[in-house]
Amino acid sequence: MGVPGIAMNTGRMIPAISFGTGTSFFNRPDAVASHIQAAWDAGFTSYDTATIYGTEQGLGSGLKTLKVERKELFITTKTPDWSWDKESIEKSVRQSLEKLQLDYLDLVLIHTPAPRYDTMRRLGQLTEDEIKQLPDNMDAKVMDNARLQAWIGLQHCVQLGLVKDIGVSNYTVSHLQNLLKHEEVTIVPAVNQVEYNPYLVDRVIFDYCKEHKILVQAFAPLGHGKTLLEDKTMKKIAQKYNKTAAQIALRWAWQLGITTVTKTEKAERMKENLDYFDFNLTDEEMEEISSLNKNERRFGDPARFP
């Protein structure tokens, strides 16, 4: 059985789960390239990358070796922290297409609601002078306009046929409200990719996105480290269905209507991460898992940006 999908607000389908190329894959394009065949063999058709990951080139090389039709794949990337106007957004999308060796992208997300100076410094991607030229990430008015201009850029990329669907990542309700109030916004984000798992149940963003038909996609769906996977409740439910705690976490997300992005370098784990479509959690179990919430974030609170 193939991986099922869910319809976005444009009517196009997005697979339930994507193979992620961030975190430990950062700036290791060759490692990514060498894992794509195993991911495909396991059943992954959807692949998630980002400019700042430094893995687009590796993913492109790996996809090339698959020799499958483009329509069989769903490819997502994210704009870099330094692109905040129409021209630089189009430029970054074209650069991503070149690195990925593709004619179009299925989904492009604005990676962050504001430039993350510390991240760019840590990764050595911009000089201090270049960082100073970026929008002030603590100025609400400046960032509201920057987010609008970036979105106008993505809408333009859709018109040019470079991208099928567009969305955002790490956006809070406030960020989405401020974006959607502008009359220049003609396309509602198809996806909001956020940190989401049983230890981080953000009902506010979930409910807002559901109301506005924006699909929630979870990164870090298995939580931080092994804590969630060793949770007594997760293990108890996993034992009942003869599954792993990871599969329970992924099934919980899927039954909520949340798609996920997982990352592993182990072939057996890739197969395990796809084996959660043959059972159903009860309503009581769903609520029991949701009640594990600890508001435990691994990647920083996007609400720090106005």
N, C-alpha and C positions, 0 to 999 in steps of 0.2 A: 504493500500500500504506500502510495506517495504521501508527501507531507500535505495536509489540507491547508486551505487558505481562508482569508477573511476579506470581505469587500471593504475598500476604502470609500470615502465620500464621493469619489469620482467614478465608482463602479468597478475600477480595476482591482484585481485580487493581489494580496500580499501574503506570502507563505507564513505559516504559524511561527516558524522559527528560522533564524538566520545564523550563519557561521560568522562570528566576529573576528576581526583582525587587529584589535587594539590591545591594550594592557601589555602582556608579556611579549606580544609581537611587535611592539613599538620599534620603528626603525630597523626592523629585521625582514626586509622584503623577500630575501631568498628563503627564509624560513616559511613565510606565508606561501610562497610559490610551491614549495615542496609538500605542503599539506593539503592543497586544493583537491588533488586527485582522491585522496583518502576521504575528504569531506564529501565529495561528490558520490563516491562509492557507498558511503554510509547513508546517503539520501538527501544531503543538503543541495537545494537549488538556489537558495538565497544567500548572498554574501554581503557583509557590511564592512565598510572601510571609512576613512576620513583623511583629508589632506594632512592634518597634523600627526596622524599615526605613522606617516612615512611608509605605508604599506600598499599604496595604490598600484605602484609599479609591479610589486611582487604578486599581487592579486591578479593583475592583468596578464602576467606571464603564466601564472598557474591556470587561469581560465582558458588561455590560448591552447594549452596542451590537452584540454578536455575534448576538443573537437566536437562540441555539441552546438546545436542551433541556438542563436542568440535568444530566441523567444522562450527557450527552456530555462533561462536564467533570470534572476531578479537581483539587480545590483544597486546598492545604496552607497552613497558617499556623503560627506558633510563638508560644508564650506570652512575655510580657515578663519582663525580669529582676527586676521588682518584685512578681511574683505567686508566692507560696510557701505558700498555704493553700487549702483547698477553696473558700472563698467568693470569694477574689480570682481564682482560676483560672476559676471559672464566669463571674464578671463580665467577665474579659478575653475569654473565648470569645464571650460575648454581644456585647461591643463589636466584636469582629472580624467577627462575622456581620452586624452593622448596617453597618459600613463597607464590607463586601464585597457587601452587598445580597443575602445568601443565607439560606436557611432551615436549611441544615446545612453542615458542613465534611466533606470526605472524610478529612482527616488533620490532626491537631493534634499538634505536638511541643513538649515542654519544651525551650526553646531552648538552655539552658546548664545545666551541673550546679551552678552557683552564680551569684549576682548579680555582674555585671562592673561594679564601681564606676567604673572609668576610662571605660568605654564610655558609661555614663549621664552622666557629667560632660561628656565630649566632645560628646555629642549634646544636652546641656542638657535631659535628660528629667526629672531629679529634682533637688530642692534638696539641699544638704548635710544638712539636718535629716532629710529624707525618706530619704536614703541611710543615715543612722545608724540608722534604724528597721528596716532590712533584716537578714536573718540574717547572722551573721558568716561570710563566705565562706572563712575559714581554720580554722574550728572544725568538725572532722570530725563530732562528735556532733550539733551544731546543724544542719549541712547534711544529714546523713543523715535527720533528722526532717523538715527542710524539703522535701527531695526526695520523701519519702513522702507528706507532706500535699498537695503539688502533684499527685502522681500520683493520689491518692484523688480530688482535684478533677476530673482528666481522666476518671477512671472514672465519676464522677458525670455528667459531660457526655455520655458514651456512653449511660448509662441514660436521660438526658433526651431523647435523640434529636438533640442538637445536633451531635454528631460521630460519624462512622462508625468511624474507626480512630484510635488514639493511639500516640505513640512519643516518642522522645527525640532530642536532638541534642548532639553534642560529649561524649557519655558514654564514659568509659573502661571497661575490664573491671571495675575496682574499683567504679565508680559503679553499674554494672549489677548486680554481685553483691550490693552492699549494698541495692539496691532490691528485688531479687527474693527476698531472704531473709525479707521481711516477710509475714506471713500475710494482711495487709490487701490485698496485691497480688493481685487476681483476674484481671487482664488483663496478659499479657506484652507488652511493647512490640512493636509491629508493625514499627517502623523505628528505626534509629539513623542519623541523618544526620551524617556526619563528613567532615573534609577527607581526600580520598583521590585519588591519581593516581600515575602511574608513578614520580614522584620522591618520593612519600610512600606507601609500601606498608606499612601497619600490619597485619602478619599476625596479631598477637595479638588485636586487636579483631575482625578479619575472622573468624578461626577461632572465637572465642567466640560471636559473633553467629550464625554458621552452625550451631554446635552447639545453640544455643537457639532456632533458627528466627526470629531477628530479622533482617530485611532490612537490609543496609547500603546507604545512599544517599550518594553522593559529592557534596559541594560542592567547588568549585575542581577539577573533574575534568581540566582542561587545564593545571593547575599554576599557577605564579607568573609573571606576565608572559609573555614569549615564549620563555623558556629551554627549556622542555620541547619546545615546538613546533619548535625549531631543533636539537633533539638529532639527532645523526647516525644513530643507530639508528632513531629514530622516522621520520626522513625516508627512510631506506633501505627500511623496510617499507612506508611510504606509497607510494613510487614503484612497488613491486612490484604493488600493488593499484590503482594509479591513483587514490589517495585522498590526503587531506591528513593531516598529523601529528595534527591535532585529531580527525579521524574515526578514526584508529588508536587514539588514547587512549580515545575513547568506546566503540569496539568491544571493546577490551581489558577495560574495566569491565563491559560487557554480558556478555561470555563468562565473567566471574567471577561473574555473578549480581548485579552491583551496578548499581542505577539511578543516574541522574545528574541534576544541576541545573546548567544552563548559562545564562549571561546574555550577551546581545548586543543592541545597538541597531541593527544592520545587517540588513536584510531578507535579503540574499544569504547572510549568515553563519547566519541562522536556518535556511535551507533546507539549507545545508551541514552544520549540526549534527544534522540528521535523516537524513542520507544515509549510514548506516553499517550497514544491515541486509541488504545484498546480497552479503556475502562473509564468509569465516571465517578467522581467524588460526589458524595451526598451533599445536600444543602447544609446539613449540620457540620460536616467535615470542612466544607468551604468556609463556614463562619468560624469554626475552630482554628483553622489556619490563619484567617484574617486577624483573629484576636491575638495572634502572636506578635503583632506590631510593636516595635520598640523605637520607631523613628530613627533607626540606625543607618546613618549615611556613611558611605565610603568615599564618595567623590565630591564632597562639598555641596553646600546648600545654594542652589541657583537664586534663591530669594535674597542673597546678599547683594545682588545687582538690582538697582531700582529700575 
